[in-house]
Amino acid sequence: MIRTIIHIDEDKCNGCGLCARACHEGAIGMVGGKARLLREDYCDGLGDCLPACPTGAITFVQREAAAYDEAAVLRAKAAAEGHTGCPGSAARVLHPAPAAPAGPDGELPSQLRQWPVQLKLVSPLTPWLRGAHLLVAADCAAFAHGDFHRTFLRGRAVLIGCPKLDMVDYTDKLAQIFAVNDPASVTVVRMQVPCCGGIQRAVEQALERSGCKAPCRVVTLSAEGAVVSEA
């Protein structure tokens, strides 16, 4: 259908991100340091983002575009706020203890910063993903590596999954997460088994597909928890 929708001139965009924050529908995200219209069906064409742009990079155009899908926008907002109907998938920001020695009983403090952690449950619009240092980990990794929280989890938002057991290709969802949130870095922690290559490939393909330029590090663990390679 022909309708009014925004256009972003990337040459004029200075990457401030004000339009993305002003877009209540979540239609705009930052990709490679530039604002981009990620979801045509999330753009209502009302232009809340226009006055937020300091460089005049955003204008209205009339063109062929997907219809505005208010129901999809509301579902995405509900998911981002944790109102998905399942208490276990309710998004929450946690406040881990700072780096500290073990307590008197030898217990180390948790470094988990958010909930949920399962990649299948996390909404790409969840606020704690924005600009975060991301850890994408095989769900076995934390059980194999004895110091996983202090070595890998501290200071990072975590997404975990198993491409073999979940029977899903994570590429599309990761690409959306990277495109919307422009992460500061991505660390992949996988096991030294063939099926774990799926999570590494999904991250690498998602980075390329989304145009995200975040540095990516891949750490491979043995079944005994030792780091066997890092790239």
NORFEN-V325413 format. One record per residue. SS is DSSP state (H for helix, E for strand, C for the rest). Layout:
BEGIN
ss = (SS;SS)
END
This chain:
BEGIN
ss = (C;E;E;E;E;E;E;E;C;C;C;C;C;C;C;C;C;H;H;H;H;H;C;C;C;C;C;E;E;E;E;C;C;E;E;E;E;C;C;H;H;H;C;C;C;C;C;C;C;C;C;C;C;C;C;C;C;E;E;E;E;E;E;E;C;C;C;C;C;H;H;H;H;H;H;H;H;H;H;H;C;C;C;C;C;C;H;H;H;C;C;E;E;C;C;C;C;C;C;C;C;C;C;C;C;C;C;C;C;C;C;C;C;E;E;C;C;E;C;C;C;C;C;C;C;C;H;H;H;C;C;C;E;E;E;E;E;E;C;C;H;H;H;H;C;C;C;H;H;H;H;H;H;C;C;C;E;E;E;E;E;C;H;H;H;H;C;C;C;C;H;H;H;H;H;H;H;H;H;H;H;C;C;C;E;E;E;E;E;E;E;C;C;H;H;H;H;H;H;H;H;H;H;H;H;H;H;H;H;H;C;C;C;C;E;E;E;E;E;E;E;C;C;C;C;C;E;E;E;E;C)
END
